[in-house]
Amino acid sequence: DLIEKAEKQPNITIGVLVSVAVIILTIFFKILFGGKKPKPNVPEARSEPAAETSDNQGSREEKREGVEEEEEEEKEDAAAAPRRRSRRET
Protein backbone atom coordinates (compact mmCIF):
# COMPACT_ATOMS: atom_id res chain seq x y z
CA ASP A 1 0.00 0.00 0.00
CA LEU A 2 2.82 2.41 0.91
CA ILE A 3 4.74 1.56 -2.28
CA GLU A 4 1.66 2.22 -4.40
CA LYS A 5 1.21 5.67 -2.85
CA ALA A 6 4.91 6.41 -3.41
CA GLU A 7 4.52 5.48 -7.11
CA LYS A 8 1.52 7.78 -7.48
CA GLN A 9 3.21 10.76 -5.76
CA PRO A 10 6.92 10.66 -6.58
CA ASN A 11 7.59 14.30 -5.58
CA ILE A 12 6.43 13.71 -2.02
CA THR A 13 8.35 10.44 -1.81
CA ILE A 14 11.61 12.07 -2.91
CA GLY A 15 11.04 14.95 -0.49
CA VAL A 16 10.50 12.62 2.45
CA LEU A 17 13.57 10.52 1.58
CA VAL A 18 15.77 13.61 1.26
CA SER A 19 14.42 15.02 4.55
CA VAL A 20 15.17 11.79 6.39
CA ALA A 21 18.69 11.67 4.90
CA VAL A 22 19.37 15.28 5.93
CA ILE A 23 18.18 14.64 9.49
CA ILE A 24 20.35 11.53 9.82
CA LEU A 25 23.42 13.34 8.44
CA THR A 26 22.81 16.31 10.74
CA ILE A 27 22.64 14.09 13.80
CA PHE A 28 25.77 12.23 12.67
CA PHE A 29 27.78 15.45 12.21
CA LYS A 30 26.53 16.90 15.51
CA ILE A 31 27.76 13.81 17.31
CA LEU A 32 31.17 13.98 15.62
CA PHE A 33 31.84 17.71 15.58
CA GLY A 34 29.26 19.26 17.89
CA GLY A 35 31.23 19.39 21.14
CA LYS A 36 32.12 22.84 22.46
CA LYS A 37 35.76 23.64 23.03
CA PRO A 38 36.54 24.28 26.69
CA LYS A 39 37.36 27.87 27.55
CA PRO A 40 40.86 28.45 28.89
CA ASN A 41 40.94 29.47 32.54
CA VAL A 42 42.51 32.91 32.36
CA PRO A 43 42.13 35.04 35.48
CA GLU A 44 40.80 38.49 34.74
CA ALA A 45 43.12 41.36 35.58
CA ARG A 46 40.95 44.09 37.02
CA SER A 47 42.43 47.48 37.58
CA GLU A 48 40.52 49.70 39.94
CA PRO A 49 40.88 53.43 39.45
CA ALA A 50 42.78 55.20 42.17
CA ALA A 51 40.76 57.38 44.50
CA GLU A 52 40.97 61.06 43.71
CA THR A 53 42.65 63.19 46.30
CA SER A 54 42.94 66.92 46.38
CA ASP A 55 45.84 68.86 47.81
CA ASN A 56 44.25 72.08 46.63
CA GLN A 57 43.75 74.44 49.53
CA GLY A 58 42.61 77.40 47.44
CA SER A 59 39.95 79.95 48.18
CA ARG A 60 36.23 79.31 47.96
CA GLU A 61 36.05 80.96 44.55
CA GLU A 62 38.62 78.55 43.12
CA LYS A 63 36.67 75.62 44.56
CA ARG A 64 33.42 76.92 43.04
CA GLU A 65 35.07 77.26 39.64
CA GLY A 66 36.34 73.70 39.92
CA VAL A 67 32.88 72.43 40.83
CA GLU A 68 31.31 74.31 37.92
CA GLU A 69 33.87 72.86 35.52
CA GLU A 70 33.18 69.34 36.82
CA GLU A 71 29.42 69.85 36.37
CA GLU A 72 29.97 70.98 32.77
CA GLU A 73 32.13 67.92 32.09
CA GLU A 74 29.47 65.64 33.56
CA LYS A 75 26.83 67.20 31.29
CA GLU A 76 29.07 66.67 28.27
CA ASP A 77 29.70 63.07 29.29
CA ALA A 78 25.99 62.43 29.72
CA ALA A 79 25.31 63.71 26.19
CA ALA A 80 27.96 61.44 24.66
CA ALA A 81 27.09 57.97 23.40
CA PRO A 82 27.58 55.19 25.93
CA ARG A 83 30.74 53.19 25.58
CA ARG A 84 30.60 49.71 24.11
CA ARG A 85 30.72 46.81 26.52
CA SER A 86 33.09 43.97 26.00
CA ARG A 87 32.10 40.41 26.78
CA ARG A 88 34.12 40.42 29.98
CA GLU A 89 32.02 43.16 31.57
CA THR A 90 28.73 41.27 31.49
BELGISUL-V259496 format. One record per residue. N is the residue number from 1. PHI is phi as a letter, one per 30 degrees, with the letter a starting at -180 (none if undefined). D_LAST is the distance of its C-alpha to the last C-alpha in Angstrom with 2 decimals. Layout:
BEGIN
[[N/PHI/D_LAST] [N/PHI/D_LAST]]
END
This chain:
BEGIN
[[1/none/59.33] [2/d/55.82] [3/d/57.38] [4/d/59.55] [5/d/56.60] [6/d/54.77] [7/d/57.94] [8/d/58.14] [9/b/54.49] [10/d/53.50] [11/d/50.48] [12/d/48.79] [13/d/49.75] [14/d/48.26] [15/d/45.04] [16/d/44.68] [17/d/45.49] [18/d/42.97] [19/d/40.24] [20/d/41.03] [21/d/41.04] [22/d/37.63] [23/d/36.12] [24/d/37.74] [25/d/36.60] [26/d/33.00] [27/d/32.99] [28/d/34.73] [29/d/32.23] [30/d/29.23] [31/d/30.92] [32/d/31.66] [33/c/28.59] [34/d/25.87] [35/d/24.33] [36/d/20.80] [37/d/20.78] [38/d/19.30] [39/d/16.41] [40/d/17.84] [41/d/17.01] [42/c/16.14] [43/d/15.31] [44/d/12.81] [45/c/14.96] [46/c/13.71] [47/c/16.23] [48/c/16.77] [49/d/18.94] [50/d/22.48] [51/d/23.95] [52/d/26.28] [53/b/29.90] [54/b/32.89] [55/c/36.34] [56/d/37.67] [57/c/40.64] [58/d/41.87] [59/d/43.60] [60/d/42.13] [61/d/42.42] [62/d/40.29] [63/d/37.60] [64/d/37.77] [65/d/37.45] [66/d/34.36] [67/d/32.80] [68/d/33.76] [69/d/32.26] [70/d/28.92] [71/d/29.00] [72/d/29.77] [73/d/26.88] [74/d/24.48] [75/d/26.01] [76/d/25.61] [77/d/21.94] [78/d/21.42] [79/d/23.31] [80/d/21.32] [81/d/18.64] [82/d/15.04] [83/d/13.46] [84/d/11.37] [85/c/7.71] [86/d/7.51] [87/d/5.85] [88/d/5.66] [89/d/3.80] [90/d/0.00]]
END
